[in-house]
Amino acid sequence: MSVSIAILAAGQGTRMKSSLPKVLHKISGRPMIWHIIKEAKKLSEDITVVLYHEAKMIRSYLEENFQNLRFHIQDHDNFPGTGGALMGIEFESDKVLVLNGDMPLIQASELEQFLQIDADIVMSVIDLENPHGYGRVIIEDTEVECIVEHKDCGEAELALTTVNAGVYLFTKEVLQKFLPKLSNKNAQKEYYLTDIIGLAKKEGYTIKPIFVQEESFQGVNSKVDLAQAEEIMQDRIKKRWMEEGVIFRLPKTSFIEIDVAFEGECEVESGCVLRGKTLIKKSHIKAHSVVEESQIAFCTIGPFARIRPKSILEDTRIGNFVEVKKSHLKGVKAGHLSYLGDSQIDEGTNIGAGTITCNYDGKEKHQTIIGKNVFVGSDSQLVAPLKIEDDVIIAAGTTLTKDIPKGSLAIARTPLKIVKDFYYKFFGKR
């Protein structure tokens, strides 16, 4: 079935207490609205995003990440509210699915169920254990009769637990007929989409409820809601990859962003953070390691390692407290306590503890190139730009400032000086 989709993202989100628009707050590495549009695009290419507050910022982000979106700026001064948000939009399809920009957990498979119901309006409802404060949805003979606001509920209505979930499927005819009839004669002086339910019911239109899961349809209105949605999304991400064969040790302790991908059997120990468009292929990420925007293949990383963006590691072992940034390492061992930035290091090379590539001169970043079978002794400083050819030994404690030819030993140390009995002279005692 063809369907048009409207995503309401015009609100100010004041309860978030943030200068960032609510729908741009991130869930597992992507803004809330990104998750919604990703799922919506599985159903339709006719998607209209309704904007008002910080419209330019939101639109700029969406245009960088999606194609073929349409945008509508709500006339908030004259027509505020959820009903006002849809006024003036021309939809292509005979059915219009209305979503909210602050519901990042909705999935396309759940939205498809709306399209299977034959009705003029399909209204999502949730059965809440504690519905206090919510308006009640009155259902009789499988049809929605009305919505009663909490303050207007009598004892019979208060006993009900069915509330409005905020997602609707309308026929285009219903919207065209009843949007112009909405009134703002209420305490908030807003035009409410929910008022269409009562208007349509009076004229005999069919209104069917669809019961949905609270987990997927919950809105994010505060930082508390944001954290709760994050937990649910994290559980989904890790469950998906575990079903694909990835081993997670204490999965709730790790954070895996939505764009991270795994190939083959991988293992992720507790406390790890994997961010951005990272690929982990047949590798073991040990406890409390961080990998950002990098490719890791046939490697062991950590524990307590950090792989920063634009790194490519192949068949490499990175140990504890090693940091790698924007580097390509192939067949390398760096066991502990090193920094390798803007470097290219080839197979068979061993990086000793305490080694750093001095890649920044205060103005620009420079590259360190290390060949095959190079042994870099502990506590060495490699001052870039620098090239070390194959089969080289760098003695421990060396500060290297020149290129080193193949097969050489490089050593730079201050000669040892021993002053006899200096301790006793300095402290004046034996």
N, C-alpha and C positions, 0 to 999 in steps of 0.2 A: 504494500500500500504506500502511495506517495504521501509524504507529510512535510509540512513546513515546521520549523522549530524557532521559537522565540526564547532567548535567554535574558532574564531580567537582571541587569547589573548596574542599575542607576543609583542605588542607595549610597548614603554617606558612611554607613557602618560605624556610627559614633561609639558603639559599645566596644569596638576593637581598641579604642584609645590609641590611635596610630595615625601618622601623617600618610602612611601608605594606604591606597584604596583597599578596601576589604578583600575584593576578589583577586587582588595580586599577592595576598599573603600565601606563602608556600606550604604545600603539603607534599612531603617526600620529594623535594627538589623542584617542584613545578607549582606555579600559582593555582589557586583553587579553580579559576575559570578555565585554565588549560585542561584540567582533568575532565571538566564537564563537556567542553567542546570536542575533546578527543572521543568521548563516548557518543556524543550527538552525531558526529560525522559518520559513525557506523550505521546510522539510520537515514541520514538525509544530507544533501549538499545545499539545501535551501535553509540557511541558518541566519537569523537576524539577532544581533546582540544589541540590547537596549542600554544606552549609556546616558549619564548626566554628570555625576560627581567625578572629577578627574578624568573626563572622557578622553582627552588627548593622550594621557599616559597609558590608559588601558588599551585604547585602540592601537597605539604604536606598538605595544608588546604583541598584541594579537596578530597584527599584520606581518610582523617579523616571523611568526611561528605557524600561521595558518594561511591557506589560500581560499578565495571565494567566499569570504564572510561578508555579510551585509551589516551595516551599522545604522542605528536609529537613535537620534538624540531626543530624549524625552522633553516635552514642553513642561518642565517641572513647575515653572511659575504659575501656569494656568491650569495644568492638569497633573497634580502630584498623585502619588499612590500607584498601586499595582495595576489598577484599571487604566489610569492615565498613561502608563508605560506602553500600552499596546495601541493607543490611539494614533492614527495616521500611518500605520504600517500596512503595506499591501503584500499579502501572502500569495504565493503561487499555487499551493495545494488546497484541496478542499478540507483537509484536516490540519489543525494547528496544535502542536505540542508546546506547552508553556513550562519552561524550567526556570530555576532560580540560580543565579550566579554564585551563591554561597552554599551549594550542595555538592561538594567535591567527591562524594562517595557513591553517587548514582552510577549504575552500570547499564550499558546498552541492552543487555539481556532483560533487565527489569523494565526498561522503557518500551521494549517491543510488546510487552503484555498489554499495554494501553491500546495498541493498534488492533488487537484481537477482539476487542469488545465493540459491539454494535450499539452505539448510542450517540445522541447529539452532544453530550458532555460526558467525559469520563473523568472522575475526580478521585485523586489518591487519598486514602484514609489510613490512619494508623490506630491500632488498638493499644493504648497506653495503660500500663499498670497504675500509674499515678497521673491522671489527666488534669490535675488541679491548675487552674489558670487558663486552660484552653477552651475554646468554643467547642461545642459538641455537634457532631454530624448525625442527624436523625435519618435512619434508614428503615424503610418499610417495603416489604415485598421486593427485595433486591434493588430498590431504587432510592436515591437520595431525595428526601423530602425537603429538608432545609438545614441551615446551619444556625445554631443558637449560641450567641456569645455567652461566655461564662457568667457574666454579671446578670444575664437575663434568664439563666437556667433555674427551673424549679427542682423539686426533689427528684422527680422522675428523670429529668435530663442530667442532673448531677450524678446519678447512678450509672450513667453511660460512660464508656471508656473510649469511644470512637471519636477521633479528632481529625481535623484537616491536615494533610501532609504537604499541601502547597503546590502540587504538580497537577496540571490539567491537560486534557485533550479536548479541544473544541472543534466543532465544525466551523468552517469559515463563515457560513450563514449566521450562526449564533453570534459570533463576534461582530459581524457587520450590523446585525439588528440591535444588539443590546449595549454595545460600547457607547453609542451616542445617548443612551437612556440612563447611564450611570449618573448618580448625584453625589455631591460632596457635602451633603447635609448631615454631618456627623461631627464628633468631638475633634477629630484630627483634620477635618475639612479636606479629606482626600477621596479619590475615586478608587473604590475597592473592586478588585476582580471577583471577589467572593459574592458581591451583590448580584452578579450575573446568574448565579445559581437560583436565587429566589425569583428573579424576573423570568427566567426561562421556565421554571417550574409552573408559574402561574399561567403560562401560555401553552402548557402541555408538552414541552420538549422532554425527551428522555434523558435522565441523569443517572448514570450507573457508577457505583463505587468500585474502586479496586484497592484491596488491602495490600499494603506494602510493608517492607521491613524498616523499622525505625533506624537501624544501623546505616542503611543506605540513603535514607531520605532526610537525615537530620541536617539542619542548617548550622552554619558556623557564624556566630554573632559575637564571640568574645575570644580572648586568648585561651580561656579554659576549653571552649568548644574546639578551638584550633588544635590543642594538644590531644583531645580525645579523638578527633578525626585522624590525626597523625598516627596514633596507635593502631586504629583500625586499618588504615592504608598500609602501614608497615606489616601487619599480620598478613594481609592479602599478598603483598609483594613476596614475602619470604615463603608463604605457603605455595605460591605458584612455582618458585624456583626449587623448593624441596621436592615438589611433584615431578620436576624435570631432572632430579638426581643430585642437586646440590646438598651438601651436608652443612647444616648450621648447628654449632654448639651453643646452647642457650640462646636461641634465636631472638628472644625479646630484648637481649642486651645489645644487639647490633642495629645499626641504622643503614638501610639500603635504599638509595634513591631510585625513582621510577625508571630512569634511563639506563641504569646499570644492567649489563647483560652477562650471562654465563654461557660457556660452551664446555661440554664434557663434564666429567665428574670433578667437582671442585669442593673445597672445604673452607668454611669461614668459622673461625673460632669466636669466642665471646668478646664483646666490647669493640667490635670493628665498625668503621665508618667507610662506606663506599659511596662516592658522589659522582654526579654528572654522567656523561656518556663514557663510562668505564666498561671495558671488556675484560673479564676474567676467564681464561681458558686453561682448563686442566691444571689448576694451581691451588696452592694452600696458603690462605691468608691467616696468619697466626694472631693470637689475642692482642687486642688494643692497637691495631694498625689502622692507618688511614690511607685510602687510595682515592685520588681525585682526577677525573678526566684523563685516564691513562689506559694503556693496553698492557695486560699482564698475561703471558703465555708460558706454561710449563715452568712456573716459578714457585719459590717459597719466599714469603714476605713476612717479616716480623719474627717475634712479637715486638710491639712498640716501635713499628717503622712508619714512615710517612712518605708516600709517593705522591708528589705534587703534579699539577696539570702538565699535559703534553709530554709525558714520559712513555717510552716503549721499552718493556723489559721482556727478554726472551731467555728461557733456560738459565735463569739467574737466581742466585740465593742472596736475599737481603736480610740482614740480621737485626738485632734489637738496636733501637736508637740510631738508625741510619735514615737519612733524608735524601731523597732523589727528586730533582726538579728539572723538567724540560730536557731529559736525557734519554739516549738510546743505549741500553746495555744488553749485550748478547753474550751469554755464557760467562757471566762475571760472578765473583764472590766478594761480597762486602759484609763482613760478619758483624760489625758493631761500630757505633759511635763515629760515623762519618757523614760528610755532606758532599753530594755529587750533583752539581748544578751546571746546566748548559754543557753537558759532556757527551762524548761518544766513546764508548769503551767496548773493545772487542773480546772475543772468547778466550778463555784460559787465563784471564787476568784476575789477580787477587788484590783487593784494596784493604790495606791494614787499618787497624783501629785508630781513630783520631785523624784520619786523612780528610782534607778538605780541598775542593777546587775553589780557588779564589777567583770567582767569575765576574765580580763587579769592581770596577775601578773608581767608583764614585760618580761616574757619568754614564758609562755604557756597560752592557753585559758582554762577556767574551767567552769563546768556546775552548774547552779542553778536549783534545783527541788523544786517546790511548789505544795502542794497537793490541795485538795478540800476545798472550803469554807474558804479560808484564807483571812483575811483583813490586807492589808499592808498599814500602815499609811503614810501620806505625808512625803516627804523628808527623806526617808529611804535608806540606802545603804546596799545592800546584797552582802557580800564579798564571792565569790565562791572560792573553791567548797563548796556547801551548800545545805542542804536538810531541807525543812520546811514541816512537816506533816500536815494532815487535821485539820481543825477547830482551826486554830491558829490566834491570833491577834498580829500584830507587831505595837507597838506604834509609833506615828509620831516622826520623828527625830532620829530613832534608827539606829545605825551602827551594823549590825549583822555579827558575825564571827563564830558562832557555830550552829550546827544543832538544830532544835527546835522540841520537841516531840508534839504529838497530844494533842489538847485541851488547849495549853498553851498561856500565855501572855508573849511577849518578849519586854523588854523596856531597853534602854541604853541611859541615858541622864546625862550630867553634872549637878549637883545640882545648882539651881538658887541662885545667890548671889546678894543682894541689898545693895549698899553703899549709905546711906542717905546723901543728899545734895552734892553729888559728882559733879554734873553739875556746881553748883555755885563756888565750890572750883577750878574746872578745868578752868573755864572761868573768875574767879575773879569778878563775878557780880551776883546780884540777879535780 
